[in-house]
């Protein structure tokens, strides 16, 4: 058995070979850049107006209007001292522009422009290179592309981006008692739900599953199912069958398929019977069958590896500390990840902390970590991993 810290370190220390591919800009959301991005030109490329208004030559309160410049106009406009031109947001300002005055602070009579106040030199003018200069690093390698990132890369003229590939994931659920939702259910059977939770969690963080496979509690079937699943994935996630019962065949089947155990069992609650193994460049997580345990182990451990395999510079859920709304004492005898709800800068530990209780997790938005025997008073800081 390993500690939580040891398990996370073993996952983080795995040597991996990242692969990359070129993706169209519109398909690159959520991927990590395989190379640093450098600006090919100054941004802005030219001095331009930050407002709809008037470009001014000289600093006065009265000007002669001599023309107009719209966004996208490339023809040079000349102004002499005391002259102004109508200009629009984003339009290139004439070379000898002193300032731009927004239209709300002006009035026009015939061809004369009047300002409500004295302009200030350089006001409302976006200077060339004010955001980026040619050759400046825009993003480092491993930067995760979010919508603003795509907007910026598009504005720099990048039609395609070199990104790290994401791992291909297969999901196996085990159990004779499991029935697919929508099918007839006999006494003693339950509807299978963990594969939906895991597939949903994958999608939530920008990953996809390749296959979902249901296997009965039979050694030969489990061994064959694992062998087939390993052939078409980078990461195999198995739910159930990893404890020590008479019908738990997963660990033995993994050994028979040449998977090397990296750790088995973590001193924690929930999710003690967690398995992590490797075969060549393929990784296996065998998660407990209880729904809350399975999903907790995904959030804390599996997600970190998936992000590492995707070239992310930082892995794991965002973690913060919040004042707890009430007193709490961990009496479980193990360090615990508790279903919790963060709101208005505070956190509350929810009722229903049992490993099989998924309703409380569905109503929460965080996993709160409490060490073995730790006692918290109202207002004490509680470490929380945000899951939504």
C-alpha positions in Angstrom: 0.0 0.0 0.0 1.2 3.5 -0.8 0.3 7.0 0.4 -1.5 9.5 -1.7 1.7 11.5 -2.2 3.6 8.3 -3.2 0.9 7.4 -5.7 0.9 10.8 -7.3 4.7 10.9 -7.5 4.8 7.5 -9.2 2.3 8.8 -11.8 4.2 12.0 -12.3 7.6 10.2 -12.7 6.5 8.0 -15.6 8.6 8.5 -18.6 6.5 9.1 -21.7 7.0 9.7 -25.4 4.9 12.6 -26.5 3.6 12.6 -30.1 2.4 15.6 -32.1 0.2 16.3 -35.1 -0.9 19.4 -37.1 -4.5 20.4 -36.5 -6.6 23.1 -38.1 -7.1 26.1 -35.9 -10.8 25.3 -35.4 -10.0 21.8 -34.1 -7.2 22.7 -31.7 -9.3 23.7 -28.7 -8.1 22.0 -25.5 -4.8 20.7 -27.0 -1.3 21.6 -25.8 1.1 23.4 -28.2 3.9 21.1 -29.3 6.2 24.1 -29.9 6.4 27.6 -28.6 4.5 30.1 -30.6 6.3 33.3 -31.8 4.6 36.4 -33.3 5.4 36.7 -37.0 4.8 40.5 -36.9 4.1 43.4 -34.6 0.6 43.5 -33.1 -0.9 45.9 -33.9 1.0 46.1 -37.2 0.3 49.8 -37.4 -0.9 52.7 -35.2 -4.7 52.5 -35.2 -7.7 54.1 -33.5 -9.1 52.7 -30.3 -12.4 54.6 -30.8 -14.9 55.8 -33.4 -14.1 59.5 -33.5 -11.6 61.9 -35.1 -7.9 61.7 -35.7 -6.3 65.1 -34.8 -3.2 66.8 -36.0 -2.0 69.1 -33.2 -3.7 69.6 -29.8 -6.5 72.1 -30.0 -10.2 72.3 -29.5 -11.1 73.3 -33.1 -10.1 71.6 -36.3 -10.8 71.7 -40.0 -12.3 68.4 -41.3 -10.4 67.1 -44.3 -11.5 63.5 -44.8 -12.4 60.1 -43.5 -10.6 56.8 -42.7 -12.5 53.6 -42.3 -11.2 50.3 -40.9 -9.3 48.4 -43.7 -8.5 51.5 -45.7 -4.9 51.3 -46.9 -4.6 54.6 -48.8 -2.5 57.1 -46.9 -4.3 60.2 -45.6 -2.3 63.4 -45.0 -3.2 66.0 -42.4 -1.7 69.4 -41.7 -1.5 71.1 -38.3 -5.0 72.0 -37.1 -6.7 69.5 -39.4 -8.7 66.3 -38.5 -10.3 63.3 -40.2 -13.2 61.2 -39.3 -11.9 57.8 -38.2 -13.3 54.4 -37.0 -12.2 51.8 -34.5 -9.3 49.8 -35.9 -8.6 52.1 -38.7 -5.0 53.1 -39.4 -4.3 56.6 -38.1 -2.7 59.1 -40.4 1.1 59.4 -39.9 1.1 62.8 -38.1 -1.8 62.0 -35.8 -1.4 63.6 -32.3 -4.5 62.0 -30.7 -7.9 60.6 -31.4 -11.0 62.1 -29.7 -14.1 59.9 -29.3 -17.1 61.1 -31.2 -19.2 61.5 -28.0 -17.0 64.5 -27.0 -17.3 66.4 -30.3 -19.6 68.4 -32.4 -19.5 69.3 -36.1 -20.7 72.4 -37.9 -20.2 72.4 -41.7 -16.5 71.4 -42.1 -15.4 72.5 -38.6 -14.8 70.1 -35.7 -15.3 71.3 -32.1 -14.0 69.3 -29.1 -15.7 69.4 -25.6 -12.3 69.2 -23.9 -8.6 69.5 -24.7 -7.1 66.3 -26.2 -4.1 64.6 -24.6 -1.1 63.5 -26.7 -1.5 59.9 -27.8 -4.9 59.3 -26.4 -7.0 56.6 -28.0 -4.2 55.6 -30.3 -3.1 51.9 -30.2 0.6 52.0 -31.0 2.3 49.6 -33.4 3.7 46.6 -31.4 1.8 47.7 -28.3 0.6 44.1 -27.7 3.3 42.0 -29.3 6.5 42.7 -31.2 7.8 40.6 -34.1 9.6 37.5 -32.8 8.2 37.8 -29.3 7.1 34.6 -27.7 3.3 34.4 -27.6 2.8 31.0 -25.8 5.3 28.5 -24.4 5.4 24.8 -25.4 2.6 23.0 -23.5 0.2 26.0 -23.4 -3.3 24.7 -23.4 -5.3 26.3 -26.2 -8.5 28.0 -24.9 -10.9 30.1 -27.0 -8.9 33.4 -26.5 -5.7 31.5 -27.5 -7.4 30.4 -30.7 -8.5 34.0 -31.3 -4.9 35.3 -30.8 -3.3 32.6 -33.0 -5.9 33.3 -35.7 -5.1 37.1 -35.5 -1.5 36.2 -36.1 -2.4 34.3 -39.3 -2.0 30.8 -38.1 -4.3 28.5 -40.0 -2.9 25.3 -38.4 -1.1 24.5 -35.2 1.3 21.7 -34.1 -0.2 20.2 -31.0 0.5 17.2 -28.8 -1.7 14.2 -29.4 -4.1 13.2 -26.7 -4.1 9.6 -25.4 -6.7 7.1 -26.7 -8.7 5.7 -23.8 -10.7 2.5 -23.4 -13.1 1.8 -20.6 -13.9 -1.7 -19.1 -16.6 -2.3 -16.5 -16.9 -5.7 -14.8 -19.6 -7.3 -12.8 -22.3 -10.1 -13.2 -24.7 -7.9 -11.4 -24.5 -5.0 -13.9 -27.3 -4.3 -16.5 -27.2 -1.7 -19.1 -29.7 1.1 -18.5 -32.9 0.5 -20.4 -32.7 -3.2 -20.2 -34.8 -5.5 -18.0 -33.3 -5.9 -14.5 -33.7 -9.0 -12.3 -33.7 -9.2 -8.5 -30.1 -8.7 -7.3 -29.0 -6.8 -10.4 -28.2 -3.1 -10.7 -27.9 -0.7 -13.6 -24.4 -0.1 -14.7 -23.4 3.6 -14.3 -19.6 3.9 -13.8 -18.8 3.8 -17.5 -21.1 6.8 -18.0 -19.5 8.7 -15.2 -16.0 8.0 -16.5 -16.9 8.8 -20.1 -18.5 12.0 -18.9 -15.5 13.0 -16.8 -13.2 12.3 -19.8 -15.4 14.6 -22.0 -15.6 17.2 -19.3 -11.8 17.7 -19.4 -11.4 17.4 -23.2 -10.7 13.7 -23.6 -12.7 11.0 -25.4 -13.1 7.3 -25.0 -12.5 4.9 -27.9 -14.4 1.9 -26.6 -16.7 1.0 -23.7 -16.6 -2.7 -22.9 -18.7 -4.7 -20.4 -17.2 -7.9 -19.0 -18.7 -10.6 -16.8 -16.9 -11.7 -13.6 -15.1 -14.6 -15.2 -11.3 -15.0 -15.3 -11.0 -16.0 -19.0 -13.4 -13.4 -20.1 -11.6 -10.7 -18.1 -8.2 -11.8 -19.4 -9.4 -11.8 -23.0 -11.2 -8.5 -22.6 -8.2 -6.7 -21.2 -5.9 -8.2 -23.9 -8.2 -6.9 -26.6 -8.7 -3.5 -25.0 -5.0 -2.9 -24.6 -4.4 -3.4 -28.3 -6.4 -0.2 -29.2 -5.6 2.3 -26.5 -2.9 4.2 -24.6 -4.8 4.2 -21.3 -7.1 1.5 -20.1 -9.5 2.4 -17.3 -11.2 -0.6 -15.6 -14.0 -0.2 -13.1 -14.7 -2.9 -10.6 -13.1 -6.4 -10.0 -9.9 -5.0 -8.4 -10.6 -6.0 -4.7 -9.9 -9.4 -3.2 -13.2 -11.2 -3.5 -13.8 -14.5 -5.1 -15.1 -12.9 -8.3 -12.4 -10.2 -8.6 -10.3 -11.2 -11.5 -8.9 -8.0 -12.8 -5.5 -7.9 -11.0 -4.7 -11.5 -12.0 -5.8 -10.9 -15.5 -3.5 -7.8 -15.8 -0.6 -9.9 -14.6 -1.3 -12.6 -17.2 -1.4 -9.8 -19.9 2.1 -8.6 -19.0 1.0 -5.4 -17.2 3.6 -4.4 -14.6 2.1 -3.3 -11.3 3.3 0.2 -10.2 1.2 0.4 -7.2 -1.8 -1.3 -5.7 -3.9 0.1 -2.9 -3.7 3.7 -1.6 -4.0 4.7 2.0 -7.1 6.9 1.5 -10.9 7.0 1.6 -12.6 6.4 -0.7 -10.8 4.4 -3.3 -8.3 2.3 -1.3 -8.2 -0.6 -3.8 -6.8 1.5 -6.6 -4.4 -0.2 -9.1 -1.9 1.5 -11.5 0.2 -0.4 -14.0 2.1 -0.2 -17.2 2.8 -2.3 -20.2 5.4 -0.8 -22.6 3.9 2.6 -23.4 0.3 1.7 -22.3 -1.1 2.5 -18.9 -3.8 0.8 -16.8 -5.9 2.1 -14.0 -8.2 -0.3 -12.2 -10.6 1.7 -10.2 -12.9 0.4 -7.3 -16.4 -0.5 -8.4 -18.3 1.8 -5.9 -19.4 4.9 -7.9 -18.0 7.6 -5.7 -14.7 5.8 -5.2 -14.3 5.2 -8.9 -15.0 8.8 -9.8 -12.8 10.2 -7.0 -9.9 8.1 -8.2 -10.4 9.4 -11.7 -10.3 13.0 -10.6 -7.3 12.6 -8.4 -5.1 10.2 -10.3 -6.3 9.3 -13.8 -6.8 12.9 -14.9 -3.2 13.8 -13.9 -1.8 11.0 -16.2 -4.1 11.9 -19.1 -2.9 15.5 -18.9 0.7 14.5 -18.6 0.3 12.3 -21.7 -1.2 15.3 -23.6 1.8 17.5 -23.0 0.1 19.8 -20.4 2.6 21.8 -18.4 0.5 21.4 -15.3 -1.6 18.4 -14.4 -4.4 17.7 -12.0 -7.5 19.5 -10.8 -7.2 23.2 -9.7 -6.7 23.2 -6.0 -7.5 26.0 -3.6 -8.2 26.6 0.1 -11.5 27.8 1.4 -12.8 28.5 4.9 -15.1 25.7 6.1 -18.6 26.7 7.0 -18.8 24.3 10.0 -16.7 22.1 12.2 -15.6 18.7 10.9 -13.5 15.8 12.2 -12.1 13.0 10.1 -12.9 9.8 11.9 -12.5 7.4 9.0 -9.0 6.4 10.0 -7.5 7.4 6.6 -6.8 10.6 4.7 -10.0 11.3 3.0 -11.4 13.1 -0.1 -14.8 14.4 0.9 -17.7 15.4 -1.4 -18.1 19.1 -0.8 -19.7 22.2 -2.2 -17.9 25.6 -2.6 -20.0 28.7 -2.8 -19.4 32.4 -2.0 -15.8 31.8 -1.0 -16.6 29.1 1.6 -16.9 25.3 1.6 -19.3 22.9 3.2 -18.7 19.1 3.5 -21.8 17.3 2.3 -23.8 14.5 3.9 -23.6 11.1 2.2 -19.9 10.4 2.2 -20.2 6.6 1.6 -18.3 5.1 -1.3 -21.5 4.0 -3.0 -23.3 7.4 -2.6 -23.1 9.2 -5.9 -26.0 11.6 -5.3 -24.0 13.8 -2.9 -21.2 13.9 -5.4 -23.6 14.9 -8.1 -24.7 17.9 -5.9 -21.1 18.9 -5.1 -18.5 20.7 -7.0 -15.3 19.9 -5.1 -13.3 17.2 -3.4 -12.2 18.4 0.0 -9.0 16.8 1.5 -8.9 16.1 5.2 -5.9 14.2 6.7 -6.3 11.2 9.0 -7.7 12.4 12.4 -7.7 16.1 11.3 -10.2 18.3 13.2 -11.4 21.5 11.7 -13.3 24.4 13.3 -15.6 26.8 11.6 -13.5 29.2 9.5 -10.4 26.9 9.2 -9.0 26.6 5.7 -9.8 23.4 3.9 -7.9 22.2 0.8 -10.3 21.6 -2.1 -9.9 20.2 -5.6 -12.5 21.8 -7.9 -14.3 19.3 -10.1 -16.7 21.7 -11.8 
